[in-house]
Amino acid sequence: MPAMLADRMSVLGTETAFEVLARANALAASGKDIINLGIGQPDFKTPEHIVEAGIKALRDGHHGYTPAAGIPQLREAVARDLNTRHGVTVDPNTVMIMPGGKPTMFFACLLFGQPGTEILYPNPGFPIYESSVKFSGATPVPYRLTEETGFAFSADEMLAQVTERTRLIILNSPANPTGGAVPKAEIDKLVAGLQKWPNVYLLSDEIYSQMLYDGREHVSLLTYPEIADRVILLDGWSKTYAMTGWRLGFSVWPKEVFGHAEKLAVNCHSCVNAPTQFAGLAALDGPQDAVRDMVTAFDGRRRVIVGELNQIPGFRCVEPGGAFYAFPNIEGTGMTAKELQTRLLEDAGVAVIAGTSFGAYGEGYLRFSYANSTENIRDAIRRIKEMLSA
């Protein structure tokens, strides 16, 4: 690292999925046949009425700055959507439109983290959580997710890690990378236990909230009035509406925190681009058929990939409750997660992500994204079996 760079740059991590994607693309460009089960991106196109709304906004002259927190009509639409889906009343003035989900993670950690404080986060979990915590100066405290519970957190274990130094707890359900969905009973227990810690805030990453299976219903932390005034909600359009490249997300902030988050937005990105916000408005107010169809397709692929993974010698895989990830245990292969990730890409032409990319507790696991066709999933598993048996 150049000597003149700030020391904090040495603790900033990255997202390995993009590194694997770059290597997979390079191999594909050289002529190698690659099946990508690594990147967490729906393989569906953004619904046409949403695309048309973005185009119309450009043609209508929406080319300038917007308010830092987003256009009022979109903030109001978000509040309506949360009321429809979760039955909660949200003040649109606490809604902030963001350029994706990561800024909310980063802002929350910057607002609550500093040297001498602690922030709890899931491990294995989305790598930007730990990276953002470290960058803030706070001490990252991982709480472990295990396959024995379907990768749902244990409220008792998490609460046992809360101390006087804890400022923020990061939650993610349904979860990346595991697909774990936390049962309501466990969330109830956590909320009850947090009454002892009235100064601890919560960042609830609910970006996969509409991707649940087997009759599960999403439980938003905003539905608990006893803690709602210290919940930061993270959600958005990327996964639900296949809009990853549009870079559009939203967050809901406690009233006393909102102004500080807005100030960060002004200093960081000014505002979200205007036409994308009008596309987001069309997504929320328009037909939801495409969302239901996509989730139905993911559910079918989920069943296929779990069944196929459990047929690979050395693998075992619990059934994910949500999102579009499977997180099989690969300890029986005798290889580390990174070793197997590399071999699968280089030798079998299958891109997946090592569990250690999501934290130390991810050793012994791989993340498979089933945001790909059933045909490609079956072909990928066939290649893995052939490679391991060679």
C-alpha positions in Angstrom: 0.0 0.0 0.0 1.4 3.5 -0.9 2.9 5.1 2.2 0.8 8.2 1.8 -2.6 6.5 1.9 -4.6 6.7 5.1 -4.2 3.8 7.5 -7.9 3.0 7.3 -7.6 1.8 3.7 -5.7 -1.2 5.0 -8.8 -2.6 6.7 -11.2 -2.0 3.8 -12.3 -5.4 2.3 -13.9 -6.3 -1.0 -16.6 -8.5 -2.5 -15.0 -11.7 -3.9 -18.0 -12.4 -6.1 -16.9 -9.6 -8.5 -13.3 -11.0 -8.5 -14.6 -14.4 -9.5 -16.9 -12.9 -12.1 -13.9 -11.1 -13.6 -11.9 -14.3 -13.8 -14.9 -16.3 -15.2 -15.4 -13.6 -17.8 -11.7 -13.7 -18.7 -11.8 -17.5 -19.1 -14.9 -17.3 -21.2 -13.3 -14.6 -23.4 -10.4 -17.1 -24.0 -12.8 -19.7 -25.2 -13.5 -21.7 -22.1 -17.1 -22.7 -21.5 -18.1 -21.3 -18.1 -21.3 -21.8 -16.1 -21.6 -18.9 -13.6 -23.3 -19.9 -10.3 -21.2 -17.3 -8.5 -22.7 -13.9 -9.0 -25.9 -12.9 -7.0 -27.8 -11.5 -9.8 -31.2 -12.5 -11.2 -30.9 -13.9 -14.8 -34.2 -12.2 -15.7 -34.6 -8.9 -17.5 -36.1 -5.9 -15.8 -39.9 -5.9 -16.5 -40.7 -3.9 -19.6 -43.0 -1.4 -18.0 -40.2 -0.4 -15.6 -37.7 0.0 -18.5 -40.3 2.1 -20.4 -40.8 4.4 -17.3 -37.1 5.1 -17.1 -37.0 5.9 -20.8 -40.0 8.1 -20.6 -38.5 10.0 -17.7 -35.5 10.8 -19.8 -37.7 11.9 -22.7 -39.7 14.0 -20.4 -36.6 16.0 -19.4 -35.8 14.5 -16.0 -32.1 15.1 -16.4 -31.2 17.2 -13.4 -30.5 16.8 -9.7 -33.1 15.4 -7.4 -33.4 15.9 -3.6 -30.7 14.1 -1.7 -33.3 11.8 -0.1 -35.1 11.1 -3.4 -38.1 12.4 -5.3 -41.1 12.8 -2.9 -43.4 10.6 -5.0 -41.0 7.7 -4.8 -40.5 8.1 -1.0 -44.3 8.1 -0.6 -44.5 4.9 -2.8 -42.0 3.2 -0.6 -44.0 4.0 2.5 -47.2 2.6 0.8 -45.4 -0.5 -0.3 -44.1 -1.2 3.2 -47.6 -0.7 4.6 -49.0 -3.1 2.0 -46.4 -5.8 2.5 -45.7 -5.5 6.3 -48.7 -3.6 7.7 -46.5 -0.8 9.1 -47.0 2.9 8.9 -43.8 4.6 7.7 -43.4 8.4 7.5 -42.1 9.1 4.0 -39.9 11.8 5.5 -37.8 9.0 7.0 -37.4 7.2 3.7 -34.1 7.7 1.8 -33.6 6.6 -1.8 -30.1 5.2 -2.3 -27.9 4.2 -5.2 -28.2 0.5 -4.2 -28.0 -1.3 -0.9 -24.4 -0.8 0.1 -24.5 2.9 0.9 -27.1 2.1 3.7 -24.7 -0.4 5.2 -21.8 2.0 4.9 -23.7 5.0 6.3 -25.1 3.0 9.3 -21.6 1.9 10.2 -20.1 5.4 9.9 -22.9 6.8 12.0 -22.6 4.3 14.8 -19.1 3.0 14.6 -15.9 4.5 16.0 -12.9 3.3 18.0 -14.0 1.8 21.3 -17.4 0.7 20.1 -18.6 -2.7 18.7 -20.9 -3.7 15.9 -22.3 -7.2 15.7 -22.7 -8.8 12.2 -23.6 -12.3 10.8 -20.8 -14.7 9.9 -20.9 -16.1 7.3 -22.5 -13.0 6.0 -22.3 -10.4 3.2 -18.6 -9.3 3.2 -19.4 -5.6 3.1 -20.8 -5.7 6.6 -17.4 -6.6 8.2 -15.5 -4.3 5.8 -17.7 -1.3 6.7 -17.5 -2.0 10.4 -13.7 -2.0 10.3 -13.5 1.1 8.2 -15.7 2.9 10.7 -13.1 2.2 13.4 -15.5 0.0 15.4 -14.6 -3.5 16.4 -16.5 -6.1 14.3 -18.0 -8.8 16.5 -19.3 -11.8 14.5 -22.2 -13.9 15.5 -22.1 -17.4 14.0 -24.6 -18.9 11.7 -24.7 -22.7 11.4 -26.2 -25.2 9.1 -27.8 -27.0 12.2 -30.3 -24.1 12.4 -30.7 -23.7 8.7 -28.3 -20.7 9.1 -30.8 -18.8 11.2 -29.3 -16.8 14.1 -29.7 -17.8 17.7 -31.1 -14.9 19.7 -29.6 -16.2 22.9 -26.2 -16.5 21.4 -26.4 -13.0 19.8 -27.7 -11.4 23.0 -24.8 -13.0 25.0 -22.4 -11.0 22.8 -24.0 -7.6 23.4 -22.0 -5.3 25.7 -22.0 -1.7 26.9 -19.8 -1.0 23.8 -22.3 -2.4 21.3 -23.8 0.4 19.2 -25.3 -1.5 16.2 -26.4 -5.1 15.3 -26.6 -6.0 11.6 -29.3 -8.6 10.7 -30.0 -10.2 7.3 -33.0 -12.4 6.6 -33.4 -14.0 4.1 -29.6 -14.1 4.0 -26.7 -13.9 1.7 -24.8 -16.2 1.3 -26.7 -19.0 3.1 -30.3 -18.5 2.1 -31.2 -18.8 5.7 -34.5 -17.4 6.9 -34.9 -16.6 10.6 -38.2 -17.9 12.2 -40.5 -15.4 13.8 -40.0 -17.0 17.3 -36.3 -16.3 17.2 -36.9 -12.7 16.2 -39.4 -12.3 19.0 -36.8 -13.6 21.4 -34.2 -11.1 20.1 -36.6 -8.2 20.3 -37.5 -9.1 23.9 -33.9 -9.4 24.9 -33.0 -6.0 23.4 -35.3 -4.3 25.9 -32.3 -4.5 28.2 -30.2 -2.6 25.7 -32.2 0.5 24.7 -29.2 2.3 23.1 -28.4 -0.5 20.6 -29.6 0.2 17.1 -30.3 -2.4 14.4 -29.6 -2.4 10.7 -32.0 -4.9 9.1 -31.0 -5.9 5.6 -34.2 -7.1 4.1 -33.2 -6.9 0.4 -34.5 -10.5 -0.2 -37.7 -10.1 1.7 -39.9 -11.1 -1.2 -37.9 -14.3 -1.9 -39.2 -16.8 0.6 -40.3 -20.4 0.0 -42.5 -23.2 1.4 -45.1 -20.8 2.8 -42.7 -18.8 4.9 -43.7 -15.2 5.5 -41.2 -12.4 6.0 -41.0 -10.7 9.4 -39.7 -7.2 9.2 -38.2 -5.6 12.3 -40.3 -2.5 11.6 -43.3 -4.5 12.7 -42.1 -4.5 16.3 -43.2 -1.1 17.8 -41.0 -1.6 20.9 -37.8 -1.3 18.7 -39.1 0.4 15.5 -37.6 3.7 16.6 -34.1 2.3 16.5 -34.4 0.2 13.3 -32.6 1.1 10.1 -34.3 -0.8 7.2 -32.4 -1.7 4.1 -34.4 -2.8 1.0 -34.6 -2.0 -2.7 -35.3 -3.0 -6.2 -32.1 -4.9 -7.3 -33.2 -8.4 -6.5 -37.0 -8.2 -6.4 -37.3 -6.5 -9.8 -34.1 -7.7 -11.5 -32.7 -4.2 -11.4 -29.1 -4.8 -10.2 -27.5 -2.5 -12.8 -30.0 0.3 -12.2 -28.4 0.9 -8.7 -31.5 1.7 -6.8 -32.3 0.9 -3.1 -34.0 2.5 -0.2 -33.7 2.8 3.5 -35.9 3.8 6.4 -34.2 5.6 9.3 -35.1 6.5 12.9 -36.3 10.2 12.8 -33.5 11.4 15.0 -30.9 9.7 12.7 -32.4 10.6 9.3 -30.8 14.1 9.1 -27.4 12.7 9.7 -27.8 10.0 7.1 -29.1 12.7 4.6 -25.9 14.7 5.3 -23.8 11.7 4.5 -25.7 11.3 1.2 -25.1 15.0 0.3 -21.4 14.6 0.9 -21.2 11.2 -0.8 -23.4 10.9 -3.9 -25.6 14.1 -3.9 -28.6 12.2 -5.1 -29.8 9.1 -7.1 -30.2 9.7 -10.8 -33.6 10.9 -11.8 -34.8 8.4 -14.5 -33.9 5.5 -12.3 -36.2 6.8 -9.6 -39.1 7.1 -12.0 -38.4 3.5 -13.0 -38.5 2.5 -9.4 -41.8 4.3 -9.0 -43.3 2.2 -11.9 -42.0 -1.0 -10.3 -43.7 -0.3 -7.0 -47.0 1.0 -8.4 -47.2 -1.3 -11.4 -48.1 -5.0 -11.8 -46.3 -7.5 -9.6 -46.7 -10.6 -11.9 -43.1 -10.6 -12.9 -42.0 -10.7 -9.3 -44.2 -13.7 -8.5 -43.1 -15.5 -11.7 -39.4 -15.0 -10.9 -39.8 -16.2 -7.3 -41.7 -19.3 -8.6 -38.9 -20.0 -11.0 -36.3 -19.6 -8.2 -38.2 -22.0 -6.0 -38.1 -24.7 -8.7 -34.4 -24.2 -9.2 -33.9 -24.3 -5.4 -35.3 -27.8 -5.3 -33.2 -28.9 -8.2 -29.9 -27.6 -6.9 -30.3 -28.9 -3.4 -31.2 -32.3 -4.7 -28.3 -32.3 -7.1 -25.8 -31.0 -4.6 -26.7 -33.7 -2.1 -25.8 -36.3 -4.7 -22.2 -35.1 -5.0 -19.8 -37.2 -2.9 -18.4 -35.1 -0.1 -21.2 -32.5 -0.2 -24.2 -32.0 2.0 -26.7 -29.1 1.6 -29.6 -27.9 3.8 -32.5 -26.5 2.0 -32.4 -22.6 1.9 -35.5 -20.9 3.1 -35.1 -17.7 1.0 -33.0 -15.6 -1.4 -31.4 -17.6 -4.3 -28.4 -19.1 -2.7 -27.5 -22.7 -1.7 -24.6 -23.0 0.8 -23.4 -26.7 0.8 -20.9 -28.1 3.3 -18.0 -29.5 1.2 -15.8 -30.7 4.1 -16.1 -34.3 2.8 -14.1 -33.4 -0.3 -11.0 -32.9 1.8 -10.4 -29.5 0.2 -10.6 -26.0 1.6 -13.3 -23.8 0.3 -10.9 -21.6 -1.7 -9.1 -24.6 -3.1 -12.4 -26.1 -4.4 -13.6 -22.8 -5.7 -10.4 -22.4 -7.8 -10.5 -26.0 -9.1 -14.2 -25.8 -10.0 -13.6 -22.7 -12.1 -10.3 -23.6 -13.7 -10.9 -27.3 -14.3 -14.7 -27.7 -14.5 -15.7 -24.3 -15.8 -18.1 -23.7 -12.9 -17.9 -20.4 -11.1 -18.9 -20.5 -7.4 -17.8 -18.5 -4.3 -15.8 -19.9 -1.4 -17.5 -19.7 1.9 -14.5 -17.9 3.4 -15.3 -14.9 1.2 -18.2 -14.4 3.6 -16.2 -14.7 6.8 -14.0 -17.2 8.7 -17.0 -19.3 9.7 -17.6 -19.9 6.0 -14.7 -22.4 5.8 -15.9 -25.7 4.6 -18.7 -24.3 2.5 -19.3 -22.9 -1.0 -22.0 -20.5 -2.2 -24.0 -21.5 -5.2 -26.3 -18.9 -6.8 -29.3 -20.6 -8.5 -30.1 -17.4 -10.4 -29.3 -19.4 -13.5 -31.3 -21.8 -15.7 -32.2 -25.3 -14.5 -30.4 -26.6 -17.5 -27.2 -24.8 -16.5 -27.5 -25.9 -12.9 -27.8 -29.6 -13.9 -24.9 -29.2 -16.3 -22.8 -27.6 -13.6 -23.4 -30.4 -11.1 -22.5 -32.9 -13.7 -19.2 -31.2 -14.4 -18.5 -31.1 -10.6 -19.2 -34.8 -10.2 -16.9 -35.6 -13.2 -14.1 -33.5 -11.9 -14.2 -34.9 -8.4 -14.3 -38.5 -9.6 -11.5 -38.1 -12.1 
